[in-house]
C-alpha cells in the first residue's frame, strides 16, 4: 500500500466510546465524515448542547464531547 493511501485511511467507526469534537465538526453526525461506513449504523445527526457540550448516539452509544 502506498504511503499516501495509508495517510488517508478512514477512522474506524464505532471503535471508541468517546470522541472529542470541535465546533468545526458541527453539525455533528454519527458516524462522522471520514469514518468507515461499511459496518456502521445509519447516519444520525446529534444535537450538541452548548451548556454541557455532550451528545450520545442512540444507535451505538458513542459519546461526543465538545472540546471548545
C-alpha positions in Angstrom: 0.0 0.0 0.0 1.4 3.4 -0.9 2.2 5.8 2.0 -0.3 8.3 0.7 -3.2 5.7 0.9 -2.3 4.9 4.5 -2.4 8.5 5.4 -6.0 9.0 4.3 -7.3 5.7 5.8 -10.8 6.2 7.3 -11.2 6.4 11.0 -12.8 3.1 12.2 -16.5 3.8 13.1 -17.9 2.6 16.4 -14.3 1.8 17.6 -14.3 4.2 20.5 -16.9 5.1 23.1 -15.8 8.7 23.5 -14.9 11.2 20.8 -13.8 14.8 21.3 -15.2 17.2 18.7 -14.8 20.9 18.0 -17.2 23.5 16.5 -15.6 22.8 13.1 -17.2 19.3 13.3 -20.7 20.7 13.6 -23.3 19.8 12.5 -22.4 16.6 14.3 -23.4 13.2 12.9 -22.6 9.6 13.9 -20.8 8.1 12.1 -18.8 11.3 11.4 -17.4 12.1 8.0 -14.1 10.3 7.5 -15.2 7.2 9.4 -15.5 3.8 7.7 -19.2 3.3 7.0 -19.4 -0.3 5.7 -20.0 -1.8 9.2 -21.7 1.1 10.9 -25.3 2.1 11.6 -27.4 4.6 9.6 -26.2 8.2 9.8 -27.9 10.2 12.6 -27.5 13.9 13.4 -26.8 14.6 17.0 -27.6 17.8 18.9 -24.7 19.3 21.0 -25.9 21.5 23.8 -23.6 24.4 24.4 -24.0 24.1 28.2 -22.8 20.6 28.7 -21.4 20.1 25.2 -22.2 16.4 25.0 -24.3 14.1 22.9 -24.8 10.4 22.8 -25.6 8.3 19.7 -28.8 6.4 20.2 -27.5 3.6 17.9 -24.0 2.8 19.2 -23.8 4.7 22.4 -20.7 6.7 21.4 -20.4 9.9 23.5 -19.3 13.1 21.7 -17.9 15.8 23.8 -17.5 19.4 22.5 -13.9 20.5 23.2 -14.1 24.3 23.0 
